[in-house]
């Protein structure tokens, strides 16, 4: 892995050359409590995209993985995290890239497209649909679950799911609790209507967190929705039909 410094954080990242050619860059932005490895390497995305001829860049968000941790919630706004992604592109001298985010990473990707539209050629949003606008439920129990001394005392289903996930990824639970406090900022329908880049929104049909992919896609002038059949929030990311759809979408929208 490599690292660079932005806004006082050392951010760890990978930069994988394509199997053949120079490759158009694809920036991958992972979800809450995950890492670049858990979200993108382990489910086969880095391999899939590299083999398809793309240059693959993925990083660990502040507070996650091998990047610097903070326990100050104000460090985890979507604006700040989107600016980390923009700074990584600058660090690598990449003017424009395809941007693909999952769950919280989809929210950060959308903020990136709004704050730095010239850098985002296309946008792929996985695991987050209309929840971008109307929220994704009450996440206070998740913060409580992350900070619980004894995981066996957690009875909130979603809290238990994310606590188990955080423990599996060996995450800094205090940093994640700070992150969850400020990273869920919503966007308005009017703001989303201003995203003109070609956009793909993919959500699992059993995902009870993300909200409707179609309802979100309908807000944007050049967006399409994709139902990831039979998958919930955790399993949709590695789905083979989703991989095929993403490759089809990228091929249809070259950087040019």
Secondary structure, DSSP 4 states (H G I P E B T S, - for coil): -EEEEETTEEEEEEEEPPSSSS--EEEEE--TT--HIIIIITTTHHHHHHHTT-EEEEEPPTTSTTSPP---GGGG-HHHHHHHHHHHHHHTT-S-EEEEEETHHHHHHHHHHHH-GGGEEEEEEES-STHHHH--S--HHHHHHHH-S-GGG---HHHHHHHHHHHHTT--HHHHHHHHHHTT----HHHHHT--SEEEEEEETT-SSS--HHHHHTTSTTEEEEEETT--TTTGGG-HHHHHHHHHHHHHS---
